[in-house]
Amino acid sequence: MHTSLCDKLGIELPIFAFSHCRDVVAAVSKAGGFGVLGAVGFSPQQLEVELNWIDEHIGDMPYGVDIVIPGKYEGMGEVDPQKLEQMLMASIPEQHRKFADKILADHGVPKLPEGEQAQQLLGWTAATATPQVEIALKHPKVKLIANALGTPPEEIIKEIHDSGRLVAALCGAAKQARAHQAAGIDIIIAQGTEGGGHTGDVGSLVLWPEVIDAVAPTPVLAAGGVGSGKQIAAALAMGAQGVWTGTLWLTVQEADVPPAQMESYLKAGTRDTVRSRAWTGKPCRMLKNDWTDAWEGPDSPGTLGMPLQFMVTADAVSRGHRYAEKAKDVMFNPAGQIIGHINQSRSVRDVMQELVTEYVESVERLQALNG
Ligand SMILES: Cc1cc2nc3c(=O)[nH]c(=O)nc-3n(C[C@H](O)[C@H](O)[C@H](O)COP(=O)(O)O)c2cc1C
């Protein structure tokens, strides 16, 4: 399954793994794939700590960093992170905060200890993601910066290119892929609706070849619903240069996931996810639960735009992690439909080996058809 992109990045297998956990990122790169750390939830200072840790544990392998600069969000244009946060804070209706609090109170989820406060404005604005890029570019083993939810600003693309790295961007439609290509993006990630996290509404089987044809010869990674070597074979058969995966790594032994959340993931079925704006304000695939139902229900004040909705829900995310057992029915569990095929926690190495074995079996099956 070695593609030309593997040579460009110095990796053995074109299996890209998105994760917020540094241990997963290092383990995937060490197993021959390409780990990508999701930076959105880290302050620049925390990101520096995570990247230093990865540098120390990844050997000579390369890895990537993923940022989120949406094409559209509330407060766009303000470049000072503090001013942006103050401005946004002032525009959050009290009824949204009360509604979120009530859902947690009804489920008996305790408040955070006195003095502890969740970070409300994450890295998903140009103002807050730009300092993350500065940090990432100080780490030589970071060979790729990926952006979600839009084409990154011209100056960010230039800065990454000038440092000798590649830029990737996710998309959920061919039109977005063409815009990425026109802006000079090196790798386009086509994510079908079945994928976990923010996602569009076109299925992978339709989207992947559409994007591959639309932007050829720009390399495309196939994302959304990849959980086995069978799907990798399908993606490469369509002309993808590799696969970009996320859900597969939520349940690995290296993942930093509270036991109650791990249980929710392992017992979820293929039909237990929903595309909802209830946590972030943009359509995001996650496990359906009492929280997603409540925001869809008759008492809901409706969701706010990005990043306002998460400024309301950040406290609930932190309380969910800290009190995972009590919060298990109202937690933020981003996951794709492939979660239904994952029923046990395994090591990154085992998952990678199985992907390769299944891929080889699939290719052999096709070769047998040719006589
Ligand atoms: C828990 C979770 C969080 C995610 N957060 C981000 C993110 O911050 N940035 C991003 O580019 N993609 C994010 N994604 C999407 C992944 O990068 C990837 O495209 C997606 O998981 C692929 O589909 P799959 O889940 O079916 O493997 C997230 C996915 C999951 C499961």
The ligand as an SDF file (V2000), in Angstrom:
LIG
                    3D

 31 33  0  0  0  0  0  0  0  0999 V2000
  -13.1550   12.5670   18.4450 C   0  0  0  0  0  0  0  0  0  0  0  0
  -12.9330   13.2270   17.1220 C   0  0  0  0  0  0  0  0  0  0  0  0
  -12.5270   14.5470   17.0920 C   0  0  0  0  0  0  0  0  0  0  0  0
  -12.2130   15.1500   15.8730 C   0  0  0  0  0  0  0  0  0  0  0  0
  -11.7340   16.4220   15.8770 N   0  0  0  0  0  0  0  0  0  0  0  0
  -11.1990   16.9150   14.7280 C   0  0  0  0  0  0  0  0  0  0  0  0
  -10.4600   18.1340   14.7270 C   0  0  0  0  0  0  0  0  0  0  0  0
  -10.3080   18.7980   15.7440 O   0  0  0  0  0  0  0  0  0  0  0  0
   -9.9100   18.5270   13.5510 N   0  0  0  0  0  0  0  0  0  0  0  0
  -10.0330   17.7890   12.3880 C   0  0  0  0  0  0  0  0  0  0  0  0
   -9.4630   18.1430   11.3620 O   0  0  0  0  0  0  0  0  0  0  0  0
  -10.7540   16.6600   12.3680 N   0  0  0  0  0  0  0  0  0  0  0  0
  -11.3260   16.2030   13.4990 C   0  0  0  0  0  0  0  0  0  0  0  0
  -11.9990   15.0130   13.4710 N   0  0  0  0  0  0  0  0  0  0  0  0
  -12.1850   14.3310   12.1830 C   0  0  0  0  0  0  0  0  0  0  0  0
  -10.9850   13.4570   11.8510 C   0  0  0  0  0  0  0  0  0  0  0  0
   -9.8740   14.2620   11.5130 O   0  0  0  0  0  0  0  0  0  0  0  0
  -11.2580   12.5190   10.6850 C   0  0  0  0  0  0  0  0  0  0  0  0
  -11.4390   13.2630    9.5050 O   0  0  0  0  0  0  0  0  0  0  0  0
  -12.4630   11.6220   10.8840 C   0  0  0  0  0  0  0  0  0  0  0  0
  -12.4360   11.0500   12.1600 O   0  0  0  0  0  0  0  0  0  0  0  0
  -12.4620   10.5290    9.8030 C   0  0  0  0  0  0  0  0  0  0  0  0
  -13.6080    9.7270    9.8700 O   0  0  0  0  0  0  0  0  0  0  0  0
  -13.7170    8.4400   10.8490 P   0  0  0  0  0  0  0  0  0  0  0  0
  -14.0470    9.0210   12.1690 O   0  0  0  0  0  0  0  0  0  0  0  0
  -14.8070    7.6440   10.2740 O   0  0  0  0  0  0  0  0  0  0  0  0
  -12.3800    7.7480   10.8310 O   0  0  0  0  0  0  0  0  0  0  0  0
  -12.3660   14.4070   14.6700 C   0  0  0  0  0  0  0  0  0  0  0  0
  -12.8220   13.0960   14.7170 C   0  0  0  0  0  0  0  0  0  0  0  0
  -13.1120   12.4970   15.9140 C   0  0  0  0  0  0  0  0  0  0  0  0
  -13.5940   11.0730   15.9170 C   0  0  0  0  0  0  0  0  0  0  0  0
  1  2  1  0
  2  3  1  0
  2 30  2  0
  3  4  2  0
  4  5  1  0
  4 28  1  0
  5  6  2  0
  6  7  1  0
  6 13  1  0
  7  8  2  0
  7  9  1  0
  9 10  1  0
 10 11  2  0
 10 12  1  0
 12 13  2  0
 13 14  1  0
 14 15  1  0
 14 28  1  0
 15 16  1  0
 16 17  1  0
 16 18  1  0
 18 19  1  0
 18 20  1  0
 20 21  1  0
 20 22  1  0
 22 23  1  0
 23 24  1  0
 24 25  2  0
 24 26  1  0
 24 27  1  0
 28 29  2  0
 29 30  1  0
 30 31  1  0
M  END
$$$$
